[in-house]
């Protein structure tokens, strides 16, 4: 993986809903994490089926590791007043692998083009304000093998270290030794190696395997 982690858009941890009422029109928004444009389309289809009585189910989606695939739909609203403003909110928030669907029940009062743009933008923006964000980072694999008798000490050390280092714990396996897996930012590996060495008086090493992976890290 050659993409610097600072260039990777974030995503959200779980679906979230939010409702907004503007001049008697009801706007119900769902924003959901997705793994592909096909999953995003399925979320949109489900919203349309669920809210069959609504006049509009407008949508915007951004997918791909770099957020390089995007689509939007006004679903009957005047061109450019719904889907594109929604998409712009996702872009401004630097998100990917996410879909937003805003369902509108018309309240009898026309909002005008500018009012619709503000309404659909606000609907998505306010929903994202209550979403839990997840950062995408390119992390390196580090393995630590310790005697079973010392496994508890290293488990505590590693859990504490990842909590303050932007890293995540991977799998732990128990064979001839207790082997811990850590996914760490490249610039933090040396610090982990120093702490492991200090705890073991130099008898245990944190080995950088050279493997890299894009990992979702909750903020």
Phi and psi in degrees as GROMACS dihedral restraints (atoms count N, CA, C in turn):
[ dihedral_restraints ]
;  ai    aj    ak    al  type     phi  dphi    fc
    3     4     5     6     1  -104.3    20    10
    4     5     6     7     1     0.6    20    10
    6     7     8     9     1   -82.2    20    10
    7     8     9    10     1   122.5    20    10
    9    10    11    12     1   -60.4    20    10
   10    11    12    13     1   138.3    20    10
   12    13    14    15     1   -61.8    20    10
   13    14    15    16     1   -25.6    20    10
   15    16    17    18     1   -67.3    20    10
   16    17    18    19     1   -17.5    20    10
   18    19    20    21     1   -92.1    20    10
   19    20    21    22     1    -6.0    20    10
   21    22    23    24     1   -84.4    20    10
   22    23    24    25     1   125.5    20    10
   24    25    26    27     1   -64.9    20    10
   25    26    27    28     1   157.0    20    10
   27    28    29    30     1   -86.8    20    10
   28    29    30    31     1   179.4    20    10
   30    31    32    33     1  -141.8    20    10
   31    32    33    34     1  -168.4    20    10
   33    34    35    36     1  -116.7    20    10
   34    35    36    37     1   157.0    20    10
   36    37    38    39     1   -80.1    20    10
   37    38    39    40     1   -33.7    20    10
   39    40    41    42     1  -157.8    20    10
   40    41    42    43     1   160.0    20    10
   42    43    44    45     1   -62.6    20    10
   43    44    45    46     1   149.3    20    10
   45    46    47    48     1  -144.3    20    10
   46    47    48    49     1   144.3    20    10
   48    49    50    51     1  -119.6    20    10
   49    50    51    52     1   152.8    20    10
   51    52    53    54     1  -155.3    20    10
   52    53    54    55     1   141.0    20    10
   54    55    56    57     1  -116.8    20    10
   55    56    57    58     1   141.2    20    10
   57    58    59    60     1  -135.7    20    10
   58    59    60    61     1   134.9    20    10
   60    61    62    63     1  -117.3    20    10
   61    62    63    64     1   122.9    20    10
   63    64    65    66     1  -129.1    20    10
   64    65    66    67     1   115.3    20    10
   66    67    68    69     1    48.0    20    10
   67    68    69    70     1    50.1    20    10
   69    70    71    72     1    75.0    20    10
   70    71    72    73     1    -7.5    20    10
   72    73    74    75     1   -85.3    20    10
   73    74    75    76     1   135.3    20    10
   75    76    77    78     1  -100.9    20    10
   76    77    78    79     1   127.0    20    10
   78    79    80    81     1  -117.0    20    10
   79    80    81    82     1   112.3    20    10
   81    82    83    84     1  -108.2    20    10
   82    83    84    85     1   120.4    20    10
   84    85    86    87     1  -111.9    20    10
   85    86    87    88     1   136.1    20    10
   87    88    89    90     1  -123.1    20    10
   88    89    90    91     1   130.9    20    10
   90    91    92    93     1  -120.1    20    10
   91    92    93    94     1   128.1    20    10
   93    94    95    96     1  -134.7    20    10
   94    95    96    97     1   146.4    20    10
   96    97    98    99     1   -77.0    20    10
   97    98    99   100     1   142.5    20    10
   99   100   101   102     1  -139.1    20    10
  100   101   102   103     1   156.8    20    10
  102   103   104   105     1   -99.5    20    10
  103   104   105   106     1    -9.1    20    10
  105   106   107   108     1  -162.5    20    10
  106   107   108   109     1   168.1    20    10
  108   109   110   111     1   -66.2    20    10
  109   110   111   112     1   -29.5    20    10
  111   112   113   114     1   -66.0    20    10
  112   113   114   115     1   -40.2    20    10
  114   115   116   117     1   -66.3    20    10
  115   116   117   118     1   -37.5    20    10
  117   118   119   120     1   -63.2    20    10
  118   119   120   121     1   -42.8    20    10
  120   121   122   123     1   -62.0    20    10
  121   122   123   124     1   -35.9    20    10
  123   124   125   126     1   -66.7    20    10
  124   125   126   127     1   -37.8    20    10
  126   127   128   129     1   -64.1    20    10
  127   128   129   130     1   -42.3    20    10
  129   130   131   132     1   -63.8    20    10
  130   131   132   133     1   -44.6    20    10
  132   133   134   135     1   -62.5    20    10
  133   134   135   136     1   -38.9    20    10
  135   136   137   138     1   -66.2    20    10
  136   137   138   139     1   -38.0    20    10
  138   139   140   141     1   -65.3    20    10
  139   140   141   142     1   -41.2    20    10
  141   142   143   144     1   -64.7    20    10
  142   143   144   145     1   -38.4    20    10
  144   145   146   147     1   -69.4    20    10
  145   146   147   148     1   -41.8    20    10
  147   148   149   150     1   -68.4    20    10
  148   149   150   151     1   -40.5    20    10
  150   151   152   153     1  -109.5    20    10
  151   152   153   154     1    54.0    20    10
  153   154   155   156     1   -62.0    20    10
  154   155   156   157     1   -22.4    20    10
  156   157   158   159     1   -87.7    20    10
  157   158   159   160     1    -2.3    20    10
  159   160   161   162     1   -83.7    20    10
  160   161   162   163     1   154.0    20    10
  162   163   164   165     1   -76.9    20    10
  163   164   165   166     1   -34.8    20    10
  165   166   167   168     1  -139.2    20    10
  166   167   168   169     1   142.1    20    10
  168   169   170   171     1  -128.7    20    10
  169   170   171   172     1    84.0    20    10
  171   172   173   174     1   -83.9    20    10
  172   173   174   175     1   151.7    20    10
  174   175   176   177     1  -147.1    20    10
  175   176   177   178     1   160.0    20    10
  177   178   179   180     1  -150.3    20    10
  178   179   180   181     1   141.9    20    10
  180   181   182   183     1  -142.9    20    10
  181   182   183   184     1   146.1    20    10
  183   184   185   186     1  -132.2    20    10
  184   185   186   187     1   127.1    20    10
  186   187   188   189     1  -136.0    20    10
  187   188   189   190     1   167.9    20    10
  189   190   191   192     1    99.9    20    10
  190   191   192   193     1   147.4    20    10
  192   193   194   195     1   -54.1    20    10
  193   194   195   196     1   -37.8    20    10
  195   196   197   198     1   -99.7    20    10
  196   197   198   199     1     7.1    20    10
  198   199   200   201     1    67.1    20    10
  199   200   201   202     1    34.3    20    10
  201   202   203   204     1   -92.0    20    10
  202   203   204   205     1     1.2    20    10
  204   205   206   207     1  -120.8    20    10
  205   206   207   208     1   125.7    20    10
  207   208   209   210     1  -144.1    20    10
  208   209   210   211     1   143.7    20    10
  210   211   212   213     1  -146.2    20    10
  211   212   213   214     1   156.8    20    10
  213   214   215   216     1  -150.7    20    10
  214   215   216   217     1   160.5    20    10
  216   217   218   219     1  -143.6    20    10
  217   218   219   220     1   133.6    20    10
  219   220   221   222     1   -84.3    20    10
  220   221   222   223     1   -16.0    20    10
  222   223   224   225     1    43.4    20    10
  223   224   225   226     1    52.1    20    10
  225   226   227   228     1    96.9    20    10
  226   227   228   229     1   -16.4    20    10
  228   229   230   231     1   -72.8    20    10
  229   230   231   232     1   158.4    20    10
  231   232   233   234     1   -52.0    20    10
  232   233   234   235     1   139.3    20    10
  234   235   236   237     1   -51.6    20    10
  235   236   237   238     1   128.6    20    10
  237   238   239   240     1    84.1    20    10
  238   239   240   241     1     3.6    20    10
  240   241   242   243     1   -98.8    20    10
  241   242   243   244     1    -8.0    20    10
  243   244   245   246     1  -131.5    20    10
  244   245   246   247     1   -69.1    20    10
  246   247   248   249     1   -60.0    20    10
  247   248   249   250     1   -47.3    20    10
  249   250   251   252     1   -65.6    20    10
  250   251   252   253     1   -45.3    20    10
  252   253   254   255     1   -59.3    20    10
  253   254   255   256     1   -37.8    20    10
  255   256   257   258     1   -62.7    20    10
  256   257   258   259     1   -44.2    20    10
  258   259   260   261     1   -63.3    20    10
  259   260   261   262     1   -37.7    20    10
  261   262   263   264     1   -63.7    20    10
  262   263   264   265     1   -33.5    20    10
  264   265   266   267     1   -65.5    20    10
  265   266   267   268     1   -44.4    20    10
  267   268   269   270     1   -61.2    20    10
  268   269   270   271     1   -40.0    20    10
  270   271   272   273     1   -65.8    20    10
  271   272   273   274     1   -45.1    20    10
  273   274   275   276     1   -62.3    20    10
  274   275   276   277     1   -34.4    20    10
  276   277   278   279     1   -79.4    20    10
  277   278   279   280     1    -3.5    20    10
  279   280   281   282     1    56.8    20    10
  280   281   282   283     1    54.7    20    10
  282   283   284   285     1  -113.6    20    10
  283   284   285   286     1   154.6    20    10
  285   286   287   288     1  -144.5    20    10
  286   287   288   289     1   173.0    20    10
  288   289   290   291     1    49.8    20    10
  289   290   291   292     1    50.9    20    10
  291   292   293   294     1  -146.4    20    10
  292   293   294   295     1   146.2    20    10
  294   295   296   297     1  -130.0    20    10
  295   296   297   298     1   141.4    20    10
  297   298   299   300     1  -121.8    20    10
  298   299   300   301     1   132.3    20    10
  300   301   302   303     1  -125.8    20    10
  301   302   303   304     1   124.2    20    10
  303   304   305   306     1  -112.4    20    10
  304   305   306   307     1   116.1    20    10
  306   307   308   309     1   -96.6    20    10
  307   308   309   310     1   127.4    20    10
  309   310   311   312     1  -117.8    20    10
  310   311   312   313     1   127.7    20    10
  312   313   314   315     1  -103.2    20    10
  313   314   315   316     1   117.1    20    10
  315   316   317   318     1   -67.5    20    10
  316   317   318   319     1   131.8    20    10
  318   319   320   321     1   -98.5    20    10
  319   320   321   322     1     5.5    20    10
  321   322   323   324     1    96.7    20    10
  322   323   324   325     1    -7.3    20    10
  324   325   326   327     1  -116.7    20    10
  325   326   327   328     1   120.5    20    10
  327   328   329   330     1   -70.5    20    10
  328   329   330   331     1   138.5    20    10
  330   331   332   333     1   -96.6    20    10
  331   332   333   334     1   -16.2    20    10
  333   334   335   336     1    77.9    20    10
  334   335   336   337     1   163.5    20    10
  336   337   338   339     1   -59.2    20    10
  337   338   339   340     1   -47.7    20    10
  339   340   341   342     1   -64.5    20    10
  340   341   342   343     1   -38.1    20    10
  342   343   344   345     1   -65.8    20    10
  343   344   345   346     1   -37.2    20    10
  345   346   347   348     1   -67.5    20    10
  346   347   348   349     1   -43.2    20    10
  348   349   350   351     1   -58.0    20    10
  349   350   351   352     1   -46.5    20    10
  351   352   353   354     1   -65.8    20    10
  352   353   354   355     1   -38.7    20    10
  354   355   356   357     1   -65.9    20    10
  355   356   357   358     1   -48.4    20    10
  357   358   359   360     1   -69.4    20    10
  358   359   360   361     1   -36.3    20    10
  360   361   362   363     1   -63.9    20    10
  361   362   363   364     1   -45.6    20    10
  363   364   365   366     1   -64.8    20    10
  364   365   366   367     1   -38.1    20    10
  366   367   368   369     1   -59.3    20    10
  367   368   369   370     1   -45.4    20    10
  369   370   371   372     1   -73.0    20    10
  370   371   372   373     1   -42.3    20    10
  372   373   374   375     1   -61.9    20    10
  373   374   375   376     1   -45.7    20    10
  375   376   377   378     1   -66.7    20    10
  376   377   378   379     1   -32.6    20    10
  378   379   380   381     1   -68.0    20    10
  379   380   381   382     1   -42.6    20    10
  381   382   383   384     1   -66.3    20    10
  382   383   384   385     1   -25.9    20    10
  384   385   386   387     1   -62.1    20    10
  385   386   387   388     1   -25.8    20    10
  387   388   389   390     1  -105.1    20    10
  388   389   390   391     1     6.1    20    10
  390   391   392   393     1   -86.3    20    10
  391   392   393   394     1   148.3    20    10
  393   394   395   396     1   -86.9    20    10
  394   395   396   397     1   122.4    20    10
  396   397   398   399     1   -89.6    20    10
  397   398   399   400     1   151.0    20    10
  399   400   401   402     1  -129.1    20    10
  400   401   402   403     1   124.6    20    10
  402   403   404   405     1   -84.3    20    10
  403   404   405   406     1   144.9    20    10
  405   406   407   408     1  -101.8    20    10
  406   407   408   409     1   125.0    20    10
  408   409   410   411     1  -133.4    20    10
  409   410   411   412     1   144.9    20    10
  411   412   413   414     1   -87.6    20    10
  412   413   414   415     1   111.9    20    10
  414   415   416   417     1  -117.6    20    10
  415   416   417   418     1   155.3    20    10
  417   418   419   420     1  -102.1    20    10
  418   419   420   421     1   145.2    20    10
  420   421   422   423     1   -84.1    20    10
  421   422   423   424     1   128.4    20    10
  423   424   425   426     1  -126.4    20    10
  424   425   426   427     1   135.1    20    10
  426   427   428   429     1  -116.6    20    10
  427   428   429   430     1   139.8    20    10
  429   430   431   432     1  -128.1    20    10
  430   431   432   433     1   118.1    20    10
  432   433   434   435     1  -109.3    20    10
  433   434   435   436     1   124.2    20    10
  435   436   437   438     1  -133.2    20    10
  436   437   438   439     1   157.9    20    10
  438   439   440   441     1   -60.6    20    10
  439   440   441   442     1   149.3    20    10
  441   442   443   444     1   -57.9    20    10
  442   443   444   445     1   -34.3    20    10
  444   445   446   447     1   -65.5    20    10
  445   446   447   448     1   -24.8    20    10
  447   448   449   450     1  -102.5    20    10
  448   449   450   451     1     4.0    20    10
  450   451   452   453     1   -58.9    20    10
  451   452   453   454     1   -40.0    20    10
  453   454   455   456     1   -62.0    20    10
  454   455   456   457     1   -42.1    20    10
  456   457   458   459     1   -64.4    20    10
  457   458   459   460     1   -42.8    20    10
  459   460   461   462     1   -72.3    20    10
  460   461   462   463     1   -33.5    20    10
  462   463   464   465     1   -61.3    20    10
  463   464   465   466     1   -45.3    20    10
  465   466   467   468     1   -63.2    20    10
  466   467   468   469     1   -44.0    20    10
  468   469   470   471     1   -60.0    20    10
  469   470   471   472     1   -47.5    20    10
  471   472   473   474     1   -68.3    20    10
  472   473   474   475     1   -39.2    20    10
  474   475   476   477     1   -63.2    20    10
  475   476   477   478     1   -41.2    20    10
  477   478   479   480     1   -66.4    20    10
  478   479   480   481     1   -42.5    20    10
  480   481   482   483     1   -65.7    20    10
  481   482   483   484     1   -44.5    20    10
  483   484   485   486     1   -65.7    20    10
  484   485   486   487     1   -31.4    20    10
  486   487   488   489     1   -66.8    20    10
  487   488   489   490     1   -21.6    20    10
  489   490   491   492     1  -116.8    20    10
  490   491   492   493     1    10.4    20    10
  492   493   494   495     1  -126.9    20    10
  493   494   495   496     1     7.3    20    10
  495   496   497   498     1    67.4    20    10
  496   497   498   499     1    28.5    20    10
  498   499   500   501     1  -115.3    20    10
  499   500   501   502     1   172.3    20    10
  501   502   503   504     1  -136.7    20    10
  502   503   504   505     1   149.1    20    10
  504   505   506   507     1   -81.2    20    10
  505   506   507   508     1   139.9    20    10
  507   508   509   510     1   -99.0    20    10
  508   509   510   511     1  -141.9    20    10
  510   511   512   513     1   -83.8    20    10
  511   512   513   514     1   150.5    20    10
  513   514   515   516     1  -116.0    20    10
  514   515   516   517     1   129.0    20    10
  516   517   518   519     1  -119.6    20    10
  517   518   519   520     1   148.7    20    10
  519   520   521   522     1  -122.6    20    10
  520   521   522   523     1   105.3    20    10
  522   523   524   525     1  -125.3    20    10
  523   524   525   526     1  -122.4    20    10
  525   526   527   528     1   -64.3    20    10
  526   527   528   529     1   -26.5    20    10
  528   529   530   531     1  -139.8    20    10
  529   530   531   532     1   168.0    20    10
  531   532   533   534     1   -86.5    20    10
  532   533   534   535     1   117.7    20    10
  534   535   536   537     1  -112.4    20    10
  535   536   537   538     1   118.7    20    10
  537   538   539   540     1  -100.4    20    10
  538   539   540   541     1   144.4    20    10
  540   541   542   543     1  -116.2    20    10
  541   542   543   544     1   130.9    20    10
  543   544   545   546     1  -127.6    20    10
  544   545   546   547     1   137.8    20    10
  546   547   548   549     1  -108.9    20    10
  547   548   549   550     1   116.4    20    10
  549   550   551   552     1  -128.8    20    10
  550   551   552   553     1   149.9    20    10
  552   553   554   555     1   -60.8    20    10
  553   554   555   556     1   143.8    20    10
  555   556   557   558     1   -54.5    20    10
  556   557   558   559     1   -40.1    20    10
  558   559   560   561     1   -73.5    20    10
  559   560   561   562     1    -8.7    20    10
  561   562   563   564     1  -103.1    20    10
  562   563   564   565     1    -8.5    20    10
  564   565   566   567     1   -60.8    20    10
  565   566   567   568     1   -43.4    20    10
  567   568   569   570     1   -60.2    20    10
  568   569   570   571     1   -38.5    20    10
  570   571   572   573     1   -65.0    20    10
  571   572   573   574     1   -39.8    20    10
  573   574   575   576     1   -64.1    20    10
  574   575   576   577     1   -43.5    20    10
  576   577   578   579     1   -60.3    20    10
  577   578   579   580     1   -37.8    20    10
  579   580   581   582     1   -67.9    20    10
  580   581   582   583     1   -40.4    20    10
  582   583   584   585     1   -69.7    20    10
  583   584   585   586     1   -38.5    20    10
  585   586   587   588     1   -65.4    20    10
  586   587   588   589     1   -42.1    20    10
  588   589   590   591     1   -63.9    20    10
  589   590   591   592     1   -40.1    20    10
  591   592   593   594     1   -66.3    20    10
  592   593   594   595     1   -40.4    20    10
  594   595   596   597     1   -66.2    20    10
  595   596   597   598     1   -32.9    20    10
  597   598   599   600     1  -101.5    20    10
  598   599   600   601     1     6.9    20    10
  600   601   602   603     1    54.9    20    10
  601   602   603   604     1    37.8    20    10
  603   604   605   606     1    83.6    20    10
  604   605   606   607     1     3.1    20    10
  606   607   608   609     1   -89.8    20    10
  607   608   609   610     1   -14.6    20    10
  609   610   611   612     1  -123.8    20    10
  610   611   612   613     1   139.8    20    10
  612   613   614   615     1  -117.8    20    10
  613   614   615   616     1   148.9    20    10
  615   616   617   618     1   -97.6    20    10
  616   617   618   619     1   110.0    20    10
  618   619   620   621     1   -97.1    20    10
  619   620   621   622     1   119.6    20    10
  621   622   623   624     1   -78.0    20    10
  622   623   624   625     1   113.8    20    10
  624   625   626   627     1   -79.7    20    10
  625   626   627   628     1   -13.9    20    10
  627   628   629   630     1    89.3    20    10
  628   629   630   631     1    -9.5    20    10
  630   631   632   633     1   -78.5    20    10
  631   632   633   634     1   143.1    20    10
  633   634   635   636     1  -126.8    20    10
  634   635   636   637     1   151.8    20    10
  636   637   638   639     1  -154.5    20    10
  637   638   639   640     1   147.4    20    10
  639   640   641   642     1   -82.4    20    10
  640   641   642   643     1   121.7    20    10
  642   643   644   645     1  -120.5    20    10
  643   644   645   646     1   139.8    20    10
  645   646   647   648     1   -84.5    20    10
  646   647   648   649     1   123.6    20    10
  648   649   650   651     1  -120.7    20    10
  649   650   651   652     1   112.3    20    10
  651   652   653   654     1   -58.8    20    10
  652   653   654   655     1   141.9    20    10
